[in-house]
């Protein structure tokens, strides 16, 4: 059975990420971000959302695990920041219902959502430029980089929250990530 752990960066929806994976029949645990990555056995990692970069614990060390990683909101920003992209304040701030245009229909994480999907996202902070090796895979009129992927390293990020009911095809994002991990 595929095992995917959710690294808790203290976001308000983190428990829903864990539940979404559990509901898909995945062996999953919710783990505090201070846990040593060497003590975690997993086929995939979800870096949860959270309030700010000052509270990411050891999350960046999970990028070196050689397993697929999905960063959600702050998790995506953490990936970009650690790997040479840039993160900055968003123009629109808090949570909003947003239409995301899928830029790469072959992307293994979100390509199946093409041509567009409705999502629930926070834009207080956002990725401004993707790191080298990443493809910009989603955009909106609110945020230039709504999603990014590096399929060679199996690193993926979405600015939105696929785990909340307001995101129309959120379950499909998790299903696609499970497929990547298998």
N, C-alpha and C positions, 0 to 999 in steps of 0.2 A: 504494500500500500504506500502511496506517495505521502511523504511527510513534509509539510510546509509550516514553518514557525512564523509567527507575527511578532516583530520586535516593537515593543510598546514605547513610543516616544511621547506618551502622555496626551494624546489627542482625545477629543471628546467622543470620537466614533470608533476608536481602536477595537473595542469589544465587538463591534459589528463586523469588522474585517475578520476577526477570529470566527465569529458565528457563520459568516458567509462561506468560509472554507469548510467548516464542520458540516454545514448543511449540504455541501457538495460531496460529502463522504470522505473528506480528506482527513488523515491523521494530523492534527494540528494542536499547537500550544501557543499561548500568549506569554511572552517572555519579557521581563524588564530589560531595558536597554543597557543596564550595567552588567549583565551577565557576560562572561568571557565567551567570545565566539568559538573558541576551541572546545568548550564544554557542550556545544549544541550540535546534535546530529540532525541534518535536514536535507531534503532534496530541493528545497527552495526556501527563500526568505522574503517576507513582506516587511518593508520598513514603513511603519505607520506614519500617519500625520501627527502633528503636535504643535504646541504653541510657539516654539522658537528654537533656533540653532543652539542656544545656550543649554538646552536640556536634552541633547541627543545621546548622552552617555557614550557607549562604545559602538554605536551604530555604524560608524564609518568602517570599522574593522570587519564588518560582515561583507563588505564589498570584495574582500580578498579570499572568500571561502570557495571559489570555483563552483558555485551553484547559482542557478538563476535568482535574480533579485528584482522585486517589484517595489518601487518607491511610490508612495501615495502622498500627494501634497508636500508636506515637509520632507518626507522620504525621498521624493523626486528632487527637491531642492538640495538635499544633502548629497545625493549622487552627483548632481551637477557641480556643486561647490567643491567636493572632494576631488573630482576628476578634471578640473580645469575650465568648467563653464562658469557663467556668472549668474548671480541671484540678486534681485533687488526688489524694492517696494513696487507693488502693483498700483495701477492707476485707479482701481475700482474698490479696493479694500475688501470688505466682508463677503459673506456667502451670497451666492446668486445662482439662479437657474440660467444656464448658458448652453447655446448650441455650439458644439465642437465639430469643425470640419476635419474629416480624416484625410490626411495628405498622402498616405501610403496604404493602398488596399491590400498589399501583400504582407504588411506588418503582422507578425504572429500574435501580438498582444491585442491590437485594436483594429487591424485591417478588416475584420469581419463586421465591424460597425459601420463601414463606409456606406454612403458618402458622408453622413453626419449622424450625430447622436446628441440627445439632450442630457445634460449632467448637472450636478450640484457641486459647486466649487467655491473655494475661498481664494481670493486674490490679494490678500494683504501683502504677501511676498510671492514672487514667482521667478522661474528661470528666465533669464534674459537672453543668454546664449548657451547653446548645448555644447558639451565637451567634445573634443576631437574623438572621432570614431562613432559618434551618435548621429542618428537620423532624426530630424524634426518630423514627427508623425501626426501631430494634431494642433490645430489653431482655432482661435475664435476672435470675435470682434472685441472681446474684453481682455484677452491675453494672447500674446504672440505664440508662446510655447505652452500648449496645453498637454502635449505628450511628446516623449522621446524614446528612442530604442537604440541599443547597441546589440545587434543580434549575434555578433561574433563573441561577445563576452556574456551574453544573456542578461543584460542589464536594461531595465525598463522603468519608465516613470510616467505617471499621469498626475496632472495638477488637481484633477477632480477626485471626488469620493465615490468609487464604485459600490461601496458597501451600504450606501443610504438609499432609501426608497425613492427619493426624488431623482436619482440617476436611472434613466430608463433601461439601459442595457448593462447595468453594473454586474449582474450575475455572469453575463457572457465574458466580461473582462476577467473575472476570477476563473471561469472555465478555461479560457485561453491560457491563462498563466499556469493552471494545473497541467494542461497539455504540454506546455513548454518544459515544465519540471519533470514530466514523465519521459 
